């Protein structure tokens, strides 16, 4: 059975930038938004740091995982 992670598992925020950089995925950030949230720009999308940390915890912080998250967010936003 694959290891599942929990929201309580600690991952250092620098791990997001390190992982993206190691994979050659272009990104900008982290930035602090007006709402005091930490965000990254990855593949022309703006992601919360927490969204990218969740992908990292699930071992899905790669191009495919980022694109799936972007599609999911696009679908959710189009329903609003």
Backbone bond lengths (Angstrom), bond angles and torsions (degrees), N, CA, C in turn:
res aa  C-N    CA-C-N  psi(-1)  N-CA   C-N-CA  omega(-1)  CA-C   N-CA-C  phi
1 X - - - 1.443 - - 1.525 107.81 -
2 X 1.358 118.18 132.28 1.458 119.53 -179.94 1.515 111.38 -68.86
3 X 1.314 113.69 148.64 1.460 119.16 178.76 1.526 109.19 -69.54
4 X 1.297 116.57 130.77 1.459 120.64 175.27 1.507 107.65 -105.49
5 X 1.315 115.48 149.71 1.453 118.86 -179.83 1.515 109.52 -106.79
6 X 1.292 114.23 164.15 1.455 119.74 177.66 1.508 108.71 -117.25
7 X 1.310 115.39 163.83 1.456 120.42 178.35 1.516 110.95 -65.26
8 X 1.324 117.53 -15.88 1.460 121.19 -176.25 1.521 112.75 -89.96
9 X 1.319 116.87 -10.19 1.453 120.53 179.43 1.531 109.05 -66.93
10 X 1.319 117.10 126.58 1.458 120.36 -175.42 1.518 111.15 -83.08
11 X 1.314 114.91 126.97 1.459 122.12 172.62 1.526 105.94 -130.20
12 X 1.316 116.57 127.37 1.462 120.21 -179.26 1.531 109.54 -65.41
13 X 1.332 117.70 134.92 1.468 120.57 -178.20 1.525 114.22 -56.14
14 X 1.333 118.50 -30.55 1.464 120.38 177.30 1.524 111.85 -62.74
15 X 1.321 116.64 -19.35 1.460 120.56 -178.60 1.525 111.58 -63.90
16 X 1.333 117.58 -30.31 1.470 120.61 177.82 1.527 109.55 -62.77
17 X 1.326 116.66 -53.84 1.466 120.49 -179.45 1.523 110.65 -61.99
18 X 1.319 117.02 -41.83 1.466 120.44 179.45 1.520 111.31 -60.70
19 X 1.333 116.82 -44.33 1.462 120.92 -178.92 1.521 111.19 -65.27
20 X 1.326 116.61 -46.05 1.468 119.77 179.36 1.528 110.49 -61.40
21 X 1.316 116.76 -44.99 1.466 121.97 -179.75 1.530 110.45 -62.20
22 X 1.334 117.19 -45.46 1.470 121.49 -179.10 1.527 111.81 -60.98
23 X 1.327 117.22 -31.66 1.463 121.38 -178.62 1.528 112.85 -88.79
24 X 1.334 116.66 -4.72 1.462 119.92 -179.52 1.522 112.75 75.66
25 X 1.323 117.34 22.39 1.462 121.97 178.48 1.528 107.30 -88.39
26 X 1.328 116.04 121.43 1.461 120.53 -178.85 1.521 109.96 -69.54
27 X 1.320 114.84 135.66 1.462 120.34 177.80 1.514 108.67 -152.70
28 X 1.321 114.40 162.71 1.454 121.30 172.38 1.511 107.55 -128.76
29 X 1.292 115.71 144.13 1.452 119.70 178.83 1.501 110.64 122.45
30 X 1.277 115.45 -175.18 1.463 128.66 10.17 1.533 111.80 -79.28
31 X 1.332 114.02 151.06 1.451 122.90 176.34 1.517 108.49 -122.25
32 X 1.312 115.47 156.22 1.458 121.09 174.59 1.526 107.38 -102.93
33 X 1.334 117.36 120.36 1.463 121.34 -179.09 1.521 109.99 -77.40
34 X 1.335 115.35 172.67 1.462 120.36 178.27 1.523 111.15 -60.72
35 X 1.309 116.89 -30.16 1.462 121.66 178.76 1.515 112.95 -84.74
36 X 1.339 116.45 13.29 1.470 122.34 178.41 1.523 113.09 66.13
37 X 1.322 115.83 26.88 1.468 120.27 175.49 1.517 108.83 -100.27
38 X 1.317 115.94 148.15 1.465 121.40 177.73 1.524 107.76 -90.48
39 X 1.339 116.39 126.68 1.457 121.62 -177.42 1.522 110.35 -130.55
40 X 1.337 114.60 157.51 1.459 123.57 173.68 1.519 107.79 -127.18
41 X 1.316 116.84 150.02 1.460 122.46 170.77 1.524 106.00 -104.20
42 X 1.324 115.78 117.46 1.463 122.27 -179.38 1.523 107.24 -133.74
43 X 1.339 116.39 125.35 1.466 121.93 179.83 1.528 112.01 48.65
44 X 1.294 116.60 48.58 1.471 124.04 176.86 1.521 114.32 65.10
45 X 1.285 117.30 14.87 1.462 122.11 174.58 1.512 109.03 -116.09
46 X 1.315 114.98 150.56 1.459 120.68 174.76 1.516 107.06 -103.51
47 X 1.328 115.94 120.76 1.457 121.71 -179.52 1.515 109.63 -117.53
48 X 1.318 115.18 143.72 1.452 119.60 170.48 1.517 108.61 -68.92
49 X 1.314 115.31 147.07 1.456 119.38 176.02 1.527 110.33 -56.27
50 X 1.321 117.31 -38.88 1.466 120.95 -179.02 1.528 111.82 -62.61
51 X 1.340 117.59 -35.04 1.470 120.18 178.23 1.525 110.29 -66.15
52 X 1.326 116.29 -42.14 1.463 119.99 179.64 1.522 111.34 -70.88
53 X 1.328 117.17 -36.13 1.466 119.96 175.45 1.522 111.08 -62.61
54 X 1.332 116.55 -39.10 1.471 119.46 177.07 1.514 111.18 -62.27
55 X 1.335 117.16 -42.44 1.469 119.48 176.42 1.524 110.70 -61.52
56 X 1.316 116.50 -42.21 1.467 120.49 179.95 1.525 111.11 -62.33
57 X 1.319 116.75 -44.02 1.472 120.81 179.31 1.526 111.48 -61.16
58 X 1.342 116.44 -31.23 1.464 121.56 -179.30 1.528 112.19 -91.00
59 X 1.345 116.53 7.94 1.469 121.71 -176.06 1.522 111.77 57.03
60 X 1.331 116.53 36.93 1.462 121.74 -179.23 1.521 111.75 -122.83
61 X 1.332 117.99 14.94 1.457 120.23 178.65 1.525 108.47 -83.73
62 X 1.330 113.95 78.61 1.455 122.47 176.65 1.524 106.92 -144.10
63 X 1.313 117.41 -178.63 1.471 119.84 -177.02 1.531 111.80 -57.86
64 X 1.322 116.95 -44.12 1.465 119.98 -179.30 1.527 111.29 -63.77
65 X 1.323 117.39 -45.44 1.454 121.09 179.78 1.520 111.94 -62.48
66 X 1.338 116.36 -39.85 1.460 121.05 178.48 1.518 110.64 -65.21
67 X 1.311 117.25 -43.56 1.478 120.39 179.52 1.521 111.42 -66.68
68 X 1.329 117.42 -38.02 1.469 119.69 176.85 1.520 110.82 -64.57
69 X 1.319 117.28 -41.94 1.463 120.88 177.39 1.524 110.07 -62.82
70 X 1.326 117.66 -42.83 1.462 121.40 179.42 1.526 110.96 -61.54
71 X 1.348 117.09 -43.75 1.475 120.33 178.00 1.520 110.74 -62.88
72 X 1.330 116.36 -42.09 1.461 120.83 178.91 1.528 110.58 -61.23
73 X 1.318 117.27 -44.42 1.458 120.94 179.75 1.534 111.36 -67.06
74 X 1.343 116.52 -39.65 1.468 120.07 176.52 1.523 110.78 -60.03
75 X 1.331 116.27 -44.90 1.468 120.70 179.68 1.516 110.80 -63.67
76 X 1.319 117.53 -44.81 1.460 121.30 179.93 1.532 110.99 -63.03
77 X 1.332 115.98 -41.02 1.471 119.62 -179.26 1.519 112.67 -70.70
78 X 1.333 117.23 -31.36 1.458 119.97 -179.44 1.530 111.69 -73.12
79 X 1.323 117.67 -20.72 1.461 121.59 178.80 1.521 112.89 -83.00
80 X 1.328 116.29 -9.43 1.471 119.23 -177.63 1.490 111.93 -83.96
